[in-house]
Amino acid sequence: MSTEDAVVLEPTGQADAAVIWMHGLGADGNDFVPIVPMLGLPSDHRVRFIFPHAPVRPVTLNGGMPMRAWYDIKSLTVEGREDAEGIAESARRVDGLIAEQRDAGIDTGRIVIAGFSQGGAVALHTALAYPLPLAGLLALSTYLPLQDRLDTHRHAANQALPILMMHGDFDAVVVPEFGTRSRDRLQAAGYAVEWKHYPMEHQVCPQQITDIGRWLIERLPSA
């Protein structure tokens, strides 16, 4: 069902797991909804998919035009993407969504945090600092924001968090170097990062969707 704040896809049975999936700059929560039936999940899966809408805010990179954005971007450089206040605000929003799922009876060990591009940066920032173990972190065509703060920002509860990072070899929006640099920073901090790359631009492709589905089945096996 659709709400003002998110698009929520319920399983046929009572949900016992959840995926919270953030969209990219300028899109909305509907962006990744069509992917769910393509993931190849078991027909009796119990996973609730939550696709929140980012707030509408002015984005400096786009001439101050208001659009859905998790935080401001001043330029496509690393420094131009470091809106610490906006990132923290969006992380609190995701924390609230996790809390809602916990209140609904879903353990954090059955919750995956996911995101594409700007939404992926928020997913990384949120999941690494979360104080209870999560099921997994899916980071698509994205980068680790505020890397210099990682050592003080992260929480030991998710040191063993399964992380899957995926990137396009021809991505001109978030260049592959941003992704590999983030992967290397996480690995240097002791995280087990699985890295996959595809011959694509700033997008998703069929093989990637299949790989995501397999990974989700491993992270959120049916009870």
LUMPA-689149 format. One record per residue: residue in one letter; y, x, z of N, C-alpha, C in turn. Coordinates in steps of 0.02 Angstrom, whole numbers, plus 50000, padded with zeros to 5 digits. Each point is the difference from the previous one (the first is absolute). Layout:
# LUMPA-689149
AYXZYXZYXZ...
//
This chain:
# LUMPA-689149
M499415004250000500594995850000500625004450000S500564997149980500635003649996500464997750056T500355004750031500514998250049500645003649980E500534999150038500625003449984499955007550011D499565002150045499955007050019499445003849967A499484996649977499415003449974499584995249958V499585002949959499464996349967499365001850037V499634994950022499395001050039499414996949963L499495004149987499394997649969499454999850053E499744994150014499484999250050499315000349968P499515002950036499314999849974499714993050008T499424998849971499704993350004499784998450072G499785005050037499814999150070500565002450045Q499884999850065500505002350048500105007649993A500625002149995500155007149990499805004150061D499685005849987499865004750054500275007049984A500395000449946500315006349979500644998349962A500435005049992500634998749964500235006349963V500324998849943500345005349963500734997949995I500445004350025500724998849996500275004749946W500264997249945500125003949939500734999149978M500395005450002500704999949983500135001749926H500434996249968500175000949930500525005649991G500165001449937500495005249984500704997149994L500475004549988500714998349994500114994949945G500374994750018500204995049950499484994649986A499395000950025499484995049991500004995350060D499464996250009499934996050061499264999550016G499844996050050499324999650024499504997449950N500244996849947499554997449949499725005549954D500295005950003499875005149950499265002049997F499675000750058499315002350000499494994450012V500234993950005499544994450010499474999649945P500185000949935499494999349948499445005350004I500115005350037499505005350005499414997950043V500124995850049499484998450050499344997749968P500024995249953499364997949969499665005549959M500375005349983499745005449959499685005650042L500044999550066499775005350044499245000450006G499664994649982499274999950005499754999350070L500394996850044499774998950069499444994850000P499555000350049499474994950004500304993050003S499654995249972500264993249998500104997050069D499625002650049500064997450068500425004650044H500445004049970500415004650040500454996050047R500205003150055500404996650051500685003450007V500275002749946500615003950002500614995649983R500495000050044500644996649986500475005249969F500294998349943500495004449967500704997450014I500425004350025500694998350016500465004349958F500414996849959500475003649956500714998150020P500305003750046500684998250023500535001349947H500534996150002500585001049957500495004650037A500235005349967500535004150029500654996050002P500455001650045500654996650001500425001849939V500474995849983500475001549946500575004050030R500135005949971500545004350025500295003949941P500635002450008500295004149947499635006749994V499875002249939499665006449989500475004649962T500185005550033500505004649972499805002549931L499365001849991499765002749937500144995249942N499994993650014500114994949948500714997150003G500475004350015500704998049999500194995150055G499625000050054500144995450054499764993049989M499614998949947499754993349984499514997850054P500084993950026499524997550049499324998649968M499485002150031499324998749977499535000850059R499384997949990499525000950054499845007450007A500115002650060499895007250013499835000950073W499535004450013499815001550069500505004650034Y500385003749959500545004350026500425002149941D500585002950014500465002049946499755006649968I500155000749936499865006249964500655002149966K500245006050018500625002449970499885003749934S499435003449994499825003449938499255000950000L499735002749945499285000949994499765006750029T500465003850029499815006250034499674998350068V499685005050030499714998950066500544997950050E500565003649999500544998650047500294993049989G500034997949937500304993549985499574994250022R499375001450018499544994750021499954999650076E500375004150037499905000650072500464995350040D499934993649990500384995150038499614998550065A500105004350050499604999750061500084993350035E500604997350002500124993750035499644994249965G500054999949933499674994649963499255000550004I499735006149997499285001050006499764997650068A500365001850052499804997950068500034992550007E500494996849971500064992750003499404996749966S499815002649942499424997149965499355001450037A499955005850031499405001650040499934995150057R500554998150031499974995150055499764993249973R500204998449939499774993849969499245000149992V499735005649976499275000549992499654999950068D500295003350049499724999750068499944992750022G500514996049984499984993050019499454996249964L499875001749937499464996849963499325001950029I499935006350021499375002150033499924996150065A500544999250038499964996350063499794992849988E500244997049946499804993149984499254999649986Q499735004949966499285000049986499605001150064R500245004250043499665001050065500014993550040D500564996649999500044993650036499524994849970A499855000849936499534995449966499275002150011G499905005350038499325002050018499705005549958I500405003349958499765005449958500155006750033D499495004050012500085006550030500355004849952T500395004750027500355004649956499525004449959G499395000950026499495003749963499744996349939R500264994049990499834996049941500624998449958I500525004250008500634998949964500155006249959V500104999049935500215005349954500744999049983I500375005550000500704999949980500055003249931A500324996549954500035002349930500714999149973G500145003849947500654999249969500065004049936F500434997649955500145003149936500715002749999S500095006349979500655003049992500414999750065Q500574996649999500394999550061499614996650056G499604995049982499584996850050499475004650027G499775004849959499515004950023500305004850050A500645001849990500345004350048500044996650068V500154993549999500034996350063499304999650031A499494999049959499314999750026499825006650034L500155005649968499865006550030500375000950066H500644998649999500425000950060499754995750058T499804993949985499794995350052499315001850028A499525000949955499305001050022499915006450040L500335005449979499905006450035500264999850071A500474995650013500304999650068499704994450042Y499564995949971499764994250037499575002250059P500104997050058499675002450061499294997750012L499714996349953499304997950004499665001749934P499355001750001499665001949938499994994449949L500175001749938499984995349944499395001549956A499844995349955499415000849958500125004849942G500615000449975500135004349943500724999549977L500195004849958500685000349972499945001349925L500284995549960499975000549928500715001249974A500125005849969500665002049978500005001149925L500334995649964499985000049926500665002349971S499975005249958500585002449962500605000950046T499905003950053500515000350052500055006950030Y500335000550056500135006450032500094998950075L499925005250039500104999750072500745001050015P500344994950027500715000850016500105003950065L500585003050007500205003450062499465004950023Q499785004249954499455004550015500155004850058D500635001950007500175004650054499934997050069R499914993450004499924996650065499284998250015L499545001849956499314997850007499705002050067D500105006150022499675002450060500214996150062T500624997750003500224996150058499914992549989H499954997949938499954992949984499294997350005R499515004049981499314997549995499714998750069H499464995950001499654998350062499275002249995A499755002850054499315002650000499484994649986A500174993750013499514994649990499774999549928N500425002249952499824999649930499935006949967Q499845005150040499895006649972499395000049952A499514995850015499404999749958500034994349949L500594997349989500094994449954499775001649929P499564996149971499825001149929500604998549955I500205005049960500584999349957499805001049928L500164995249958499895000649928500675000049965M500175005649967500615000549961499825000149926M500374996149960499884999549928500655000949963H499975003449942500625001349964499875000449925G500524998549961499965000749927500225006949978D499635002949954500165006749976500675000249963F500224994349973500614999849960500554995850033D499984999650065500484996050038500685003549998A500504996649972500685002849996500454997350055V499764995150038500404997050054499885003750065V499375000550020499795004350056499575005449968V500305005649984499645005149961499395002450039P499475001849964499385002150033500095005350054E500505004449991500125005250050500164997150068F500374994350001500154996750064499364997850034G499534997449960499374997850028499585005750026T499925005349959499585005650021500315003750059R500665000550001500335003250057499884996050065S500014993549994499864995850058499285000750022R499555000049952499295001150015499905006550038D500305005349974499925006550031500295000250070R500564996750010500314999850067499544996450049L499704994649979499554996250043499365004050014Q499745003249950499405004150011500145005850046A500595003049994500195005450045500064997650072A500154993550008500054997150067499334997550026G499475001349962499324998350023499734993349978Y500364996649955499764993549976499505001049942A499494995749999499525000149945500254995449945V500315002949950500314996149946499555000349939E499814994249975499654999649935500524999049946W499995004249949500514999849947499684998349934K500294995049965499774998249934500604999549953H499925002449939500544999449951499734997449934Y500454996949963499794996349940500495001449943P499784999649937500455001149943500444993849988M500494999150044500434994149997500705001950023E500474995349993500695001050023500074996950070H500584997050014500134997150067499724992850000Q499354999550011499664993649991499315000450033V499584995049986499305000450019499584999049936C499385002250002499574999549941499324997250021P499604997549952499364996850017499535004450041Q499925006449982499545004250038500245000850072Q500655000550009500295000650066499854993850042I500074994149970499864993850036499284999850022T499545002149957499305000450018499895004750059D500345005849998499945004950054500284997350066I500554996349995500284996950061499514995150030G499694995949957499524995150025499425003250036R499735005349972499445003550032500215002950067W500605002850002500265003050062500104994750054L500274994249980500104994650049499344997450027I499494999649958499354997750023499725004950052E500125006449991499785005050048500404999550065R500644998849994500434999850060499914993550039L499874994549963499964993450031499334996749981P499445002950022499364997149982499914993050030S499644995849965499874993250025499585000550063A500164995650048499645000250064499284997449990
//
